[in-house]
Amino acid sequence: MATPPETTWASVHSAAELGAFLRHVRESRGLSQEELADELGIDRRYVYQIEAGTPTLYTRRLFGLLRLLDVRMEVHAR
């Protein structure tokens, strides 16, 4: 995978914000959802659901835990 020209940072507070960040990074690297899914060995629909921020039991619990503990999640792409 190609590296974007600059580092991209985001502070995420929800599955939707994380999905939007991941979509931005994927697109900046010129990858389609299908290409990314193939690299990961998963179905393209799963990539779509992640990028759409579709709530799952895991993400609800994860972001609930972060809120309760007053923990901030920052992500970056190199």
Backbone as a printed PyTorch tensor [residue, N CA C, xyz], in Angstrom:
tensor([[[  0.8260,  -1.1730,   0.0000],
         [  0.0000,   0.0000,   0.0000],
         [  0.8760,   1.2440,   0.0000]],

        [[  0.4620,   2.2260,  -0.7710],
         [  1.1940,   3.4860,  -0.8390],
         [  0.9370,   4.3010,   0.4210]],

        [[  1.8910,   5.1390,   0.7700],
         [  1.7630,   6.0020,   1.9320],
         [  1.2410,   7.3640,   1.4980]],

        [[  0.2470,   7.9110,   2.2240],
         [ -0.2120,   9.2480,   1.8550],
         [  0.9070,  10.2700,   2.0670]],

        [[  0.8500,  11.4230,   1.4080],
         [  1.9300,  12.3840,   1.4710],
         [  2.1880,  12.9540,   2.8670]],

        [[  1.1830,  13.0030,   3.7160],
         [  1.3770,  13.5200,   5.0590],
         [  0.6500,  12.6330,   6.0610]],

        [[  1.0730,  12.7200,   7.3050],
         [  0.4320,  11.9530,   8.3540],
         [ -0.9490,  12.5280,   8.6200]],

        [[ -1.9260,  11.6650,   8.7960],
         [ -3.2970,  12.0620,   9.0730],
         [ -3.6510,  11.6330,  10.4860]],

        [[ -4.1790,  12.5740,  11.2850],
         [ -4.5690,  12.3120,  12.6610],
         [ -6.0510,  12.5740,  12.8460]],

        [[ -6.6510,  11.8830,  13.8180],
         [ -8.0380,  12.1600,  14.1970],
         [ -8.2600,  11.7050,  15.6240]],

        [[ -9.1120,  12.4150,  16.3050],
         [ -9.5890,  11.9970,  17.6130],
         [-10.9740,  11.4180,  17.3620]],

        [[-11.1840,  10.1640,  17.7270],
         [-12.4610,   9.5060,  17.4250],
         [-13.2250,   9.2200,  18.7050]],

        [[-14.5370,   9.4670,  18.6200],
         [-15.4100,   9.2780,  19.7730],
         [-16.5410,   8.3000,  19.4960]],

        [[-16.5720,   7.7460,  18.2870],
         [-17.6620,   6.8400,  17.9190],
         [-17.2080,   5.9350,  16.7750]],

        [[-17.9720,   4.8870,  16.5730],
         [-17.6970,   3.9800,  15.4530],
         [-17.8270,   4.7200,  14.1300]],

        [[-18.7620,   5.6640,  14.0550],
         [-18.9480,   6.4320,  12.8180],
         [-17.7240,   7.2910,  12.5100]],

        [[-17.1420,   7.9320,  13.5380],
         [-15.9530,   8.7480,  13.3210],
         [-14.7570,   7.8820,  12.9350]],

        [[-14.6260,   6.7230,  13.5610],
         [-13.5390,   5.8130,  13.2010],
         [-13.7130,   5.3270,  11.7640]],

        [[-14.9260,   4.9620,  11.3970],
         [-15.1990,   4.5150,  10.0330],
         [-14.8870,   5.5810,   9.0020]],

        [[-15.2680,   6.8300,   9.2970],
         [-15.0010,   7.9350,   8.3730],
         [-13.4930,   8.1500,   8.2150]],

        [[-12.7620,   8.0370,   9.3190],
         [-11.3020,   8.1740,   9.2510],
         [-10.7020,   7.0730,   8.3800]],

        [[-11.1190,   5.8410,   8.6070],
         [-10.5820,   4.7200,   7.8340],
         [-10.9310,   4.8510,   6.3560]],

        [[-12.1440,   5.3180,   6.0520],
         [-12.5370,   5.5340,   4.6580],
         [-11.6410,   6.5980,   4.0230]],

        [[-11.4000,   7.6880,   4.7460],
         [-10.5320,   8.7660,   4.2370],
         [ -9.1340,   8.2270,   3.9190]],

        [[ -8.5730,   7.4470,   4.8260],
         [ -7.2290,   6.9000,   4.6120],
         [ -7.2220,   5.9480,   3.4270]],

        [[ -8.2330,   5.0570,   3.3600],
         [ -8.3080,   4.1200,   2.2320],
         [ -8.3580,   4.8740,   0.9150]],

        [[ -9.2340,   5.8740,   0.8400],
         [ -9.3790,   6.6350,  -0.4010],
         [ -8.1080,   7.4180,  -0.7370]],

        [[ -7.4290,   7.9590,   0.2830],
         [ -6.2070,   8.7120,   0.0200],
         [ -5.1010,   7.8170,  -0.5160]],

        [[ -5.2210,   6.5290,  -0.2430],
         [ -4.2320,   5.5710,  -0.7560],
         [ -4.6580,   4.9490,  -2.0780]],

        [[ -5.7860,   5.3970,  -2.5860],
         [ -6.2480,   4.9410,  -3.8890],
         [ -6.7610,   3.5130,  -3.9100]],

        [[ -7.2460,   3.0390,  -2.7710],
         [ -7.7660,   1.6730,  -2.6920],
         [ -9.2890,   1.6740,  -2.7230]],

        [[ -9.8390,   0.7060,  -3.4150],
         [-11.2870,   0.5090,  -3.3770],
         [-11.6170,  -0.3640,  -2.1650]],

        [[-12.8840,  -0.3830,  -1.7960],
         [-13.3000,  -1.2720,  -0.7130],
         [-13.0110,  -2.7220,  -1.0850]],

        [[-13.2150,  -3.0580,  -2.3390],
         [-12.9740,  -4.4280,  -2.8070],
         [-11.4970,  -4.8010,  -2.6660]],

        [[-10.5980,  -3.9000,  -3.0650],
         [ -9.1630,  -4.1730,  -2.9560],
         [ -8.7410,  -4.3520,  -1.4930]],

        [[ -9.2520,  -3.4850,  -0.6190],
         [ -8.9260,  -3.5910,   0.8000],
         [ -9.4630,  -4.9000,   1.3760]],

        [[-10.6880,  -5.2340,   1.0280],
         [-11.2890,  -6.4830,   1.5090],
         [-10.4670,  -7.6880,   1.0500]],

        [[-10.0300,  -7.6750,  -0.2000],
         [ -9.2030,  -8.7730,  -0.7170],
         [ -7.9000,  -8.8970,   0.0640]],

        [[ -7.2750,  -7.7470,   0.3700],
         [ -6.0250,  -7.7540,   1.1470],
         [ -6.2350,  -8.3570,   2.5380]],

        [[ -7.4050,  -8.0730,   3.1100],
         [ -7.7140,  -8.5450,   4.4630],
         [ -8.3300,  -9.9380,   4.4920]],

        [[ -8.7540, -10.4200,   3.3200],
         [ -9.4030, -11.7310,   3.2640],
         [-10.8100, -11.7120,   3.8420]],

        [[-11.4910, -10.5630,   3.6600],
         [-12.8620, -10.4380,   4.1560],
         [-13.7710,  -9.9930,   3.0220]],

        [[-15.0620, -10.0130,   3.2830],
         [-16.0550,  -9.5860,   2.3100],
         [-16.0930,  -8.0570,   2.2380]],

        [[-16.3050,  -7.5020,   1.0550],
         [-16.3720,  -6.0570,   0.8690],
         [-17.4670,  -5.4280,   1.7240]],

        [[-18.5570,  -6.1620,   1.9400],
         [-19.6550,  -5.6250,   2.7540],
         [-19.1990,  -5.3240,   4.1770]],

        [[-18.2600,  -6.1050,   4.6960],
         [-17.7510,  -5.8670,   6.0420],
         [-16.9520,  -4.5660,   6.0840]],

        [[-16.1520,  -4.3080,   5.0440],
         [-15.4180,  -3.0410,   4.9490],
         [-16.4190,  -1.8930,   4.9080]],

        [[-17.4720,  -2.0480,   4.1110],
         [-18.5090,  -1.0140,   4.0210],
         [-19.1250,  -0.7460,   5.4000]],

        [[-19.4570,  -1.7880,   6.1330],
         [-20.0780,  -1.6260,   7.4490],
         [-19.1440,  -0.9110,   8.4210]],

        [[-17.8670,  -1.2370,   8.3840],
         [-16.8930,  -0.5640,   9.2520],
         [-16.8250,   0.9130,   8.8960]],

        [[-16.6800,   1.2140,   7.6110],
         [-16.5630,   2.6020,   7.1810],
         [-17.8460,   3.3950,   7.4280]],

        [[-18.9810,   2.7290,   7.3870],
         [-20.2640,   3.3900,   7.6340],
         [-20.4990,   3.6120,   9.1300]],

        [[-19.6640,   3.0040,   9.9590],
         [-19.8370,   3.1400,  11.4010],
         [-21.0230,   2.3780,  11.9240]],

        [[-21.3750,   1.2970,  11.2430],
         [-22.4970,   0.4750,  11.6660],
         [-22.2660,  -0.0040,  13.0930]],

        [[-23.2000,   0.3160,  13.9990],
         [-23.0010,  -0.0800,  15.3970],
         [-23.0140,  -1.6090,  15.5490]],

        [[-22.0920,  -2.0900,  16.3360],
         [-22.0530,  -3.5050,  16.6840],
         [-21.9480,  -3.5850,  18.1990]],

        [[-22.1810,  -4.7450,  18.7330],
         [-22.0360,  -4.9220,  20.1710],
         [-20.6240,  -4.5260,  20.6000]],

        [[-19.6240,  -4.9350,  19.8300],
         [-18.2330,  -4.6200,  20.1560],
         [-17.9940,  -3.1140,  20.1950]],

        [[-18.4170,  -2.3840,  19.1380],
         [-18.1260,  -0.9500,  19.1000],
         [-18.9190,  -0.1970,  20.1650]],

        [[-20.1550,  -0.6100,  20.4200],
         [-20.9220,   0.0470,  21.4900],
         [-20.2220,  -0.1190,  22.8280]],

        [[-19.7390,  -1.3130,  23.1050],
         [-19.0370,  -1.5530,  24.3690],
         [-17.7040,  -0.8220,  24.4190]],

        [[-16.9630,  -0.8480,  23.3250],
         [-15.6600,  -0.1800,  23.2800],
         [-15.7970,   1.3120,  23.5440]],

        [[-16.6620,   1.9880,  22.7940],
         [-16.7910,   3.4290,  22.9580],
         [-17.4970,   3.7880,  24.2670]],

        [[-18.3690,   2.9150,  24.7670],
         [-18.9550,   3.1170,  26.0910],
         [-17.8890,   3.0530,  27.1720]],

        [[-17.0010,   2.0830,  27.0670],
         [-15.8980,   1.9390,  28.0160],
         [-14.9870,   3.1650,  27.9850]],

        [[-14.6570,   3.6260,  26.7940],
         [-13.8140,   4.8130,  26.6640],
         [-14.4670,   6.0250,  27.3280]],

        [[-15.7890,   6.1970,  27.1020],
         [-16.4960,   7.3250,  27.7180],
         [-16.5000,   7.2120,  29.2380]],

        [[-16.8260,   6.0140,  29.7570],
         [-16.8980,   5.8310,  31.2060],
         [-15.5600,   6.0630,  31.8910]],

        [[-14.4880,   5.6820,  31.2290],
         [-13.1570,   5.8520,  31.8090],
         [-12.5290,   7.2000,  31.4460]],

        [[-13.2730,   8.0080,  30.6890],
         [-12.7780,   9.3050,  30.2430],
         [-11.4510,   9.1640,  29.4960]],

        [[-11.4370,   8.2030,  28.5700],
         [-10.2530,   7.9310,  27.7520],
         [-10.4980,   8.4750,  26.3560]],

        [[ -9.5040,   9.1320,  25.8210],
         [ -9.5660,   9.7000,  24.4780],
         [ -8.8090,   8.7890,  23.5190]],

        [[ -9.4110,   8.4800,  22.3760],
         [ -8.7580,   7.6510,  21.3680],
         [ -8.3320,   8.5230,  20.2020]],

        [[ -7.0440,   8.4800,  19.8940],
         [ -6.5300,   9.1750,  18.7330],
         [ -5.9400,   8.1450,  17.7850]],

        [[ -6.2030,   8.3480,  16.5230],
         [ -5.6900,   7.4300,  15.4960],
         [ -4.8910,   8.2390,  14.4880]],

        [[ -3.9340,   7.5970,  13.8650],
         [ -3.1810,   8.2750,  12.8160],
         [ -2.7850,   7.2790,  11.7500]],

        [[ -2.6000,   7.8000,  10.5670],
         [ -2.1410,   6.9930,   9.4380],
         [ -0.7630,   7.4790,   9.0520]],

        [[  0.1230,   6.5350,   8.8280],
         [  1.4780,   6.9060,   8.4070],
         [  1.5890,   6.8430,   6.9200]]])
